[in-house]
Amino acid sequence: MKTFLPFAFFFAFSTWLFAQVQMPAGQAIAPKPQIKIPKDSLSLARLNAIDRDIWHPFIAAYAAGDAEKYEALHSEDFIRAMTDNIFGKEESLASSQRHFNYNRANGRTCAIAFTFFERTVSENLASERGIYRYTSIGKDGSKTDHYGKFHVIHRLVAGHWMIVMDYDSDEDGTIGKADFEAGQALK
């Protein structure tokens, strides 16, 4: 027992010291978000309709570099918010068009994927939060991934889901692959 006590103290102290060296003061390890997605059949049917009307066309529009198809997913009163800017549909269309034109002019393409940690849906409104992975693909096929959090609000308009508000942030570069993989993938 006498030899065990100093070892136990050393182990506990070194574990504490290692944690202090690895983690800046006042910062804690962020827990992974709990997945909150309804399981009832009515909500799942509505989420499948959102996937059909928004997410699958969104992914296809990015892959094709098609700003018009991308913007067609957004309501007329659409609001786009980012960490350092906020604007409406017209400015969003212009920004998307510049982005896709830049890629085309430089022989680049892109892909986007989503995972979700919260999907809430009612008869005609929905809120979804999760992590996106934007992949920039160079002429030579090289890929660079960028990650960020998103929060979108949808509205059912004439039987078709539309994006009303879109907010995203990379949280000062703290969002990464592990965050993306912790969410529920789009089916």
C-alpha positions as CSV (number, residue, x, y, z in Angstrom):
1,M,0.0,0.0,0.0
2,K,2.9,2.4,0.8
3,T,4.2,2.2,-2.8
4,F,0.8,2.6,-4.3
5,L,0.0,5.9,-2.6
6,P,2.9,7.9,-4.1
7,F,2.1,6.4,-7.5
8,A,-1.6,7.3,-7.2
9,F,-0.6,10.9,-6.2
10,F,1.8,11.2,-9.1
11,F,-0.7,9.9,-11.6
12,A,-3.4,12.3,-10.3
13,F,-1.1,15.2,-10.3
14,S,0.4,14.5,-13.8
15,T,-3.1,14.1,-15.2
16,W,-4.2,17.4,-13.8
17,L,-0.9,19.1,-15.0
18,F,-1.4,17.7,-18.5
19,A,-4.9,19.1,-18.6
20,Q,-3.6,22.5,-17.6
21,V,-0.9,22.5,-20.3
22,Q,-3.3,21.4,-23.0
23,M,-6.3,23.6,-22.2
24,P,-6.1,27.4,-22.0
25,A,-7.3,28.9,-18.8
26,G,-11.1,29.2,-18.5
27,Q,-11.7,26.9,-21.5
28,A,-13.4,23.6,-21.3
29,I,-13.9,20.7,-23.7
30,A,-17.1,21.4,-25.6
31,P,-19.6,18.6,-25.4
32,K,-20.9,17.2,-28.6
33,P,-24.5,18.4,-29.3
34,Q,-27.4,16.1,-28.5
35,I,-29.2,15.1,-31.7
36,K,-32.8,16.4,-31.5
37,I,-34.8,15.2,-34.5
38,P,-38.4,14.2,-34.2
39,K,-39.3,10.6,-34.8
40,D,-43.0,10.7,-35.3
41,S,-44.3,9.9,-38.8
42,L,-45.9,13.3,-39.5
43,S,-42.7,15.2,-38.6
44,L,-40.5,12.7,-40.6
45,A,-42.8,13.1,-43.6
46,R,-42.4,16.9,-43.4
47,L,-38.6,16.6,-43.0
48,N,-38.4,14.3,-46.0
49,A,-40.3,17.0,-48.0
50,I,-37.7,19.6,-46.8
51,D,-34.9,17.3,-47.9
52,R,-36.6,16.9,-51.3
53,D,-37.4,20.6,-51.7
54,I,-34.3,22.2,-50.1
55,W,-31.3,20.0,-49.2
56,H,-30.9,17.8,-52.2
57,P,-31.4,20.7,-54.7
58,F,-29.1,22.8,-52.6
59,I,-26.3,20.2,-52.8
60,A,-26.9,19.8,-56.6
61,A,-26.9,23.6,-57.2
62,Y,-23.5,23.9,-55.4
63,A,-22.0,20.9,-57.4
64,A,-23.2,22.5,-60.7
65,G,-22.2,26.0,-59.7
66,D,-25.7,27.1,-60.5
67,A,-26.6,30.3,-58.6
68,E,-30.1,30.6,-60.1
69,K,-31.0,27.1,-58.9
70,Y,-29.5,27.8,-55.5
71,E,-31.4,31.1,-55.1
72,A,-34.7,29.5,-56.3
73,L,-34.6,27.6,-52.9
74,H,-35.1,30.9,-51.1
75,S,-38.2,33.0,-50.3
76,E,-38.6,36.5,-51.7
77,D,-38.1,37.9,-48.2
78,F,-35.0,35.8,-47.6
79,I,-32.4,37.0,-45.1
80,R,-28.8,35.8,-45.2
81,A,-26.8,36.5,-42.0
82,M,-23.1,35.7,-41.4
83,T,-20.7,36.6,-38.7
84,D,-19.8,40.0,-40.3
85,N,-22.7,40.7,-42.7
86,I,-26.5,40.5,-43.2
87,F,-28.4,41.1,-46.5
88,G,-31.5,40.1,-48.5
89,K,-32.1,37.9,-51.4
90,E,-30.9,40.2,-54.2
91,E,-27.5,40.7,-52.5
92,S,-27.3,37.0,-51.7
93,L,-27.9,36.1,-55.4
94,A,-25.2,38.5,-56.4
95,S,-22.8,37.0,-53.9
96,S,-23.6,33.4,-54.9
97,Q,-23.2,34.3,-58.6
98,R,-19.7,35.9,-57.9
99,H,-18.7,32.8,-55.9
100,F,-19.7,30.4,-58.7
101,N,-18.3,32.6,-61.4
102,Y,-14.9,32.7,-59.5
103,N,-14.8,28.9,-59.3
104,R,-15.7,28.5,-63.0
105,A,-13.1,31.1,-64.1
106,N,-10.4,29.4,-62.0
107,G,-11.3,25.8,-63.0
108,R,-12.5,25.0,-59.6
109,T,-15.7,23.3,-58.4
110,C,-17.2,22.8,-55.0
111,A,-19.3,20.4,-53.0
112,I,-21.4,20.9,-49.8
113,A,-22.7,18.4,-47.3
114,F,-24.7,18.8,-44.1
115,T,-25.2,17.0,-40.8
116,F,-27.9,18.0,-38.4
117,F,-28.2,18.1,-34.6
118,E,-31.6,19.8,-34.5
119,R,-34.5,19.7,-36.8
120,T,-37.9,21.1,-35.7
121,V,-40.9,21.2,-38.0
122,S,-44.5,22.2,-37.8
123,E,-47.3,22.3,-40.4
124,N,-45.7,25.2,-42.3
125,L,-42.5,26.3,-40.5
126,A,-39.2,24.6,-39.7
127,S,-35.9,25.3,-38.0
128,E,-32.8,23.3,-38.6
129,R,-29.3,23.5,-37.1
130,G,-26.2,21.6,-37.8
131,I,-22.8,21.6,-39.4
132,Y,-21.9,22.0,-43.0
133,R,-18.8,20.9,-44.9
134,Y,-17.8,23.0,-47.9
135,T,-15.3,21.3,-50.1
136,S,-13.3,23.4,-52.5
137,I,-12.0,21.2,-55.4
138,G,-9.0,22.5,-57.5
139,K,-8.2,21.9,-61.1
140,D,-5.9,19.1,-60.1
141,G,-8.6,17.4,-58.0
142,S,-7.1,18.6,-54.7
143,K,-9.7,19.1,-52.0
144,T,-9.8,21.5,-49.1
145,D,-12.6,21.2,-46.5
146,H,-14.1,24.1,-44.6
147,Y,-16.6,23.7,-41.8
148,G,-19.2,25.9,-40.1
149,K,-22.4,25.9,-38.0
150,F,-25.7,26.8,-39.7
151,H,-29.2,27.6,-38.6
152,V,-31.9,27.9,-41.2
153,I,-35.6,28.7,-41.0
154,H,-38.0,27.4,-43.7
155,R,-41.6,28.2,-44.6
156,L,-44.0,26.2,-46.6
157,V,-45.1,28.4,-49.6
158,A,-47.7,27.1,-51.9
159,G,-46.9,23.5,-51.0
160,H,-43.1,23.9,-51.4
161,W,-40.6,24.4,-48.6
162,M,-38.5,27.6,-49.0
163,I,-35.5,29.0,-47.0
164,V,-36.6,32.2,-45.2
165,M,-33.4,32.8,-43.2
166,D,-29.9,31.3,-43.3
167,Y,-27.2,32.0,-40.7
168,D,-23.8,30.4,-40.6
169,S,-20.5,30.8,-38.8
170,D,-17.2,28.9,-38.5
171,E,-17.2,30.1,-34.9
172,D,-13.7,31.6,-35.3
173,G,-12.3,28.5,-37.0
174,T,-13.3,26.2,-34.1
175,I,-15.7,24.0,-36.2
176,G,-14.2,21.0,-37.7
177,K,-14.5,17.5,-39.0
178,A,-15.4,16.0,-35.6
179,D,-18.3,18.4,-35.3
180,F,-19.5,17.5,-38.7
181,E,-19.3,13.8,-38.0
182,A,-21.1,14.2,-34.7
183,G,-24.3,15.2,-36.5
184,Q,-26.9,13.1,-38.3
185,A,-26.2,12.9,-42.0
186,L,-28.8,13.8,-44.6
187,K,-30.5,10.7,-45.9
